[in-house]
Amino acid sequence: MIFGPCPVAEAEGAILAHSVALKGSRLRKGRVLNSTDVAALTEAGLTTVLVARLGPDDLPEDAAAARIVATLAPEPEALNLRRSAPFTGRANIFAEVPGVVTVDAEAVARSNAVDDAITLATLPDRTRVAARAMLATVKIIPYAVSAEAVDRALASIDGPILRVHPVVRRRADLILTEIPGMKRSLIEKGEKAVAARLEALGIAVASTQVVPHTFEDLTGAYGKVSADMALILTGSATSDVRDVGPQGLVDAGGRIDRFGMPVDPGNLLYIGSMGEVPVIGLPGCVRSPALNGADWVLERIACGLEVTSADIAAMGVGGLLKEIPLRPQPRSAPHPTGHRPKVAALVLAAGASRRMRGRDKLLEEVDGRPLLARTLDVVRSSSVDWMRVSLPGEPGPRHGIVEEAGIEAITVPDAAEGMAASLRRGIATLPEECDAAVVILADMPELTADHIDRLITAFDPAEGREICRATSATGTPGHPVLFGRRFFETLGKLTGDAGARTVLREASDFVVDVATEGEGAVTDLDTPEAWAAWRKSRREPA
């Protein structure tokens, strides 16, 4: 890659290295400069800009990131993962379900040793994660990297290195012991704390036994275990493998695999089994909601992962969980992570097709189907979580298409007002947990799921990217446009047929243009002549 200052007159086609503020607008870093940009830079009085140009053997940052993330998770659904589309050289992997993520740490290290330009960061191996949590991010640091370096990185990875293991053990038996003089409130506190941990994992308490703290009574309680796993919390601390808790398991015909762990709090844990049922002897610290070593063991066993004596021995590094000045707050929840945003799609299909002279453009055939049906299929195949479709107040063929697709329709009786009417009604239907909405025009015959997914990937409120607008490959702004929740109230008060253009203009500091392949972002067909020309360009019948 060539990087350095360049005369503005020669900068067309180069990648802008640093953002440039212009009168009334801003060219963001990473933009491929076009002739309009060069003219704007010249008018602003600039003579040189810092740019990057790709060499003949270079891969653009997004293409490189996409290749690597595809190798990390080649069949994401089978691994309970979801890949994001790349943006600014970054591509992420998210958890599709809650569980425990396993990571091939050696493969990560090999990949990061290939080339300084290629980076891969993941959560620690065997971290408990929530659905939608970010697990890994690939970042290409410069604007391009050699194809040869990417090939070496792919060879070092050699297949999937991440997997989310969902909870598979859904029922647990709970045994508690009491000692003479023990307050009932302490037993209830332990039972409540353990039940809360199980509930957080989606595990039901199948049975609860409270028995005296004796070898005989605990042996009998072990013999009644029948759920997917068993948890034991004794009224007195377990101080030896021959103590009441572990010895009672052996006397009942079970097995002890490990007593004690190098995690504090959590030292006095033991694990074993009763036949095929895993048994966890819980340390007394589980009465507190703070993270302890038993949480690590419980999470893994709940997700069907084997926990051996060697696994527990390896927990020592990072096993000091007692609160210290560097970490003063209790860690009662899984590691905080980024999350995949929850995004709704608002498909605007209430327009009157006035310029089509009696034809309905949304019923024009594209790839053998009405355009509206094709658009709904495209949106459904994207990463959005909800879909809403605005329709005219009067029933018609569009309503039948939406009903057949099983998508929620929003009737807009005041559709004649213009696009704002659809936006107002659509925004009002979005759920509270919605982070952003993608506004999609239904009359775009070259729209793809990738257009939408690229906008979702680009959305990052922490980085100031709260409005993401699709552009053509050459940089012409178009549709769809994604708006973060910050702008929902404003969108819900729009009037007239200008749509959200005023929002884009007044909130320009929050807008990022997202390049998409081809001209799909700017291809909307409003007249019979436009349809005929477009079909001719595709060599389709008029």
ZADO-759367 format. One record per residue (C-alpha): x, y, z negated; residue in one letter. Coordinates in steps of 0.2 Angstrom, whole numbers, plus 2048, in hexadecimal, padded with zeros to 3 digits. Each point is the difference from the previous one (the first is absolute). Layout:
BEGIN
XYZA...
This chain:
BEGIN
800800800M806811804I7FD80D7F3F8058137FFG7FB811806P7F8803811C7FC80F80AP7ED8027FFV7FF801813A8077EE801E7F67F97F1A7F17F9809E7FF7ED7FCG80B8017F1A7FB7FD7EEI7FF80F7F5L80B7FD7F1A7F980D7F4H7EF8087FFS7FF811808V7F380D7FAA7F980A80EL7F380E800K7EF7F87FCG8077EE802S80E7F57FBR80A7F3809L8037F17F4R8107F6800K8007F080AG7F580880ER8057FC812V801811807L7F6804810N80080E80CS7F380A7F5T80B7FE7F1D80F806809V7F6810806A7FB8037EEA8117FE7F9L80780C80ET7F280D7FCE8057FF7EEA811806805G8097EF7FCL80F7FC80BT8057EF7F9T7F87F27F5V8077F17F8L7FA7F0809V8027EE802A8007F6811R7FF7ED802L80E7F7808G7FD7F280DP8017F27F3D7F68097F2D7EF7FC7F9L7F580E7FAP7FE8007EDE7EE7FA801D8037F280CA80F7FA7F5A7F58017F0A7F27F7809A80B7F1805R8087FE7EFI7F08017F7V7F87F380CA80E7F47FCT7FE8037EDL7EE7FA801A7FD7F7811P7EF7FA7FBE7FA80C7F3P7EF7F97FDE8077EF7FBA80C8097F4L7F280B7F8N80980F807L7FB80F80BR80D80980BR7FE812804S804809811A810809800P8028137FDF80F80A7FFT80B7F1800G7F77F87F1R7F57F0800A7F87F97F0N7F97F07FAI7F27FF7F4F7F77F27F6A7EF7FB806E7FB7F77F0V8068027EEP80D7F37FAG8127FE7FEV80C80580EV8107F5804T80E808808V8107F8808D80C80B7F8A80F7F980AE7F8804810A7FC8127FBV8138027FBA8067F8811R7F480C80AS80680F7F6N8127FC804A7FE800813V800812803D7FF8107F6D7F280680BA7F47F17FCI7F97FF7EET7F47F47F8L7F98037EEA7F47F47F7T7F97FE7EFL8097F47F5P7FE7EE803D7F07F87F6R7F88117FDT7EE8007FCR7F780B80CV7EE807804A7F87FF810A80680D80CR8108037F6A80F80480BM80C7F27FFL80E80580CA80580E80CT80C80080FV808811803K80B80480FI80A80F7FAI805808810P7F480380FY8077F1809A80B7F17FDV8097F480CS7F67F1806A80F7F57FCE7FF8067EDA7ED7FC800V8047EF807D80D7FC7F3R7F48067F2A7F27F4807L80C7F2800A8058037EES7EE8007FBI7FB7F0809D7EE7FF7FDG7F38067F3P8088057EFI7F18067F7L7F07F77FAR7F28057F4V7FA7F17F6H7EE8037FBP7F97F97EFV7FB7EE803V7FD7FB7EER7EF8087FCR7FB7F87EFR80A7FF7F0A7FD7F77EFD80580B7F1L8067F97EFI80380A7F1L8067FA7EFT7FC8087EFE80A7FF7F0I7F88017EEP7FD8127FBG801806812M7F480F804K7F37FB80DR803811808S8127FA805L7F97F1808I7F380A80AE80E80D805K80A7F2807G7F17F8809E7FB811807K812804806A8027F0809V7EF800808A804812807A8107F9808R7F77F2808L7F280B806E80C80C808A8067F180AL7EF7FA805G8007F17F4I7F17FB7F6A8027F97EEV7F97EE802A8007FC7EDS8068077F0T8057F67F1Q8058077EFV8087F27F5V80B7FF7F0P812802802H8057EE7FET8087F380BF7F17F57FFE7F380D805D80B80880EL8037EE807T7ED7FE801G7FE810808A80D7FD80DY7F67F0804G7F180A805K80980A80DV7F77FE811S801811809A80D80680DD80C8057F2M8018027EEA80680E7F4L8047FE7EEI80280E7F4L8057FA7EET7FC8097F0G8127FE7FAS81080380BA8077F1809T8127FF7F9S8067EF807D7FC7F480EV7FA7F47F2R7F480D7F9D7ED7FD800V7FD808811G80C7F780BP8017F07F6Q7ED7FE800G801800813L80C7F2800V7F67F67F3D7F180280CA8097F880EG806810808G811807805R80B80F7FBI80B80780ED80780F7F7R8008087EEF8058127FFG80480D80DM80D80E802P7F280E802V7FD80B7F1D7F28027FCP7FB7EE804G80E7F57F9N7F57F47F7L7F77F980FL8007EE805Y7F97F7810I7FC7EF804G7F17F6807S7F27F47FBM8007F480FG7FE80B80FE7FA80F7F6V80D80E7FCP8018057EEV8078117FAI8038027EDG7FE8137FEL80B80B7F5P7F880B7F3G80480F80AC7F27FD80CV7F48077F3R806811807S7FC806811P812804804A80A7F680DL8097F17F9N8097F1806G7F07F57FFA7F880C80ED80D7FB80CW7FE7ED7FDV7ED801800L7FF80A810E80B7F3809R7F77F17FAI7EF808804A806802812C8067EE802G8128047FEL80B7F37F7E8098077F1V80F7F67FAT80C8017F2S80C80880CA7F480D806D7FD8057EEI8138017FDA80280B80EA7F480D7F9M80D8077F4G80680D80CV7F280D7FFG7F87F67F2G80380E7F3L7EF8077FFL8008087EFK7FD813801E810809800I804813803P8027FD813L7EF7F8801R7F58067F2P7EF7FB807Q7F87EF7FEP8007F6810R7EE7F87FFS7FD800813A8097F980FP80E80A808H7F9810807P8017FF813T7FA80A80FG7F07FA808H7F87FF811R7F380E801P7ED7FC801K7FA808810V7EF801808A7FD803813A7F280C805L7FC7FC812V7F780F808L7F37F980CA7F180D7FEA80580B80FG7F380380EA80C7FC810S7F9810807R80D80180ER7FD7EF806M7F080580AR7F47F37F9G80D7F27FCR8057FC7EED8137FF800K8007F57F1L7F77F380AL80D80080EE8087F0803E8127FE7FAV8097EF802D7EE7F8803G7F88087F0R7F78107FCP80D80D7FAL7F88027EFL8017ED7FDA812800805R80480F7F5T7F87F77F1L80A7F0804D81080A800V7FC8097F0V7FB7EF7F7R8117F9805S80A80E7F8S8058027EES7F180A7FBV7F67FA7F0D7EF808805W7F7805810M7F280D802R7F8804811V7F7810803S7F17FE80CL7F280B807P7F08027F7G7F67F880EE8027ED801P8087FA810G80C7F3807P80E8077F6R7F77FB7F0H7FE7EE807G8137FF803I8048067EEV7F37F57F8E8067F180AE8128047F9A7FA8007EEG8078117FDI7F980D7F5E7F780D80AA7FD8127FBI7F2808809T803813804V7EF808804P809811802D80D7F980CA7FC80E80DA80980C7F4E8107F7805G80E7F67F9M7FF8087EFA7EF7F87FCA8087EF802S80F8047F5L7F58077F2R7F57F1800R80F7F4802G80A8077F2I7F28007F4A7FF7ED802T8127FC7FBL8037F67F0P8098087F1E80F7F5802E803806813C811808802D7FE806812A7F580080FA8047FE812V7F580A80BV7FE7F6811I7F780680FL7F67F2808A803805812D8137FC801M8027F180BP8127FD7FDE7FF8017EDL80A7F17F8T8017FA7EEA812806800D7FB812803H7F67FE7EFI80D7F67F7D80E80D804R7F680E7F8L7FD7F57F0I8137FC7FFT804813802A7F48057F2F80A8057F1D7F980D7F4P8108007F6A80A805810E7F380D805G7F97F680ER7EE8017FCE7F9803812I8077F480DC7FB804812R8037F480EA80980780FT8047F9811S8127F8803A805811808T7FA80A7F0G7EF807805T7F48017F1P7F17F5801G7F57F47F6H7FE7F77F4P80480B7F1V8027FA7EEL7FB80B7F2F8057FD7EEG7F38017F2R8068127FCR7F780680FF7EF7F67FEF7F780F7F8E80580C80ET7FB7F380DL7F07FE7F7G7FC812802K804803813L7F380780CT7FF801813G8087F780ED8128047FCA8027F07F6G80F8017F5A80B80B80AR7FF80E7F4T8067F47F2V80F7FB80BL804813803R7FE8067EEE8097F17F9A80E7FF80CS80D7FD7F2D7F87EF7FDF7FF7FA812V80C7F4807V7FF7FB812D8027ED803V8057FB811A7F77F1808T8037F680FE7FA806811G7F280D802E7F27F77F6G80080E7F3A7FB80D80DV7F57F580CT7EE8047FDD7F480080FL7F180C800D7FB800812T7FC7F480EP80E80680AE80C7FE7F1A7FA7EE7FFW8027FD812A812807800A8047F67F1W7FA7EF807R809804810K8108027F7S7FD7EF7F8R7FA7F9811R7EF7FC7F8E7EF80180AP7F78107FEA
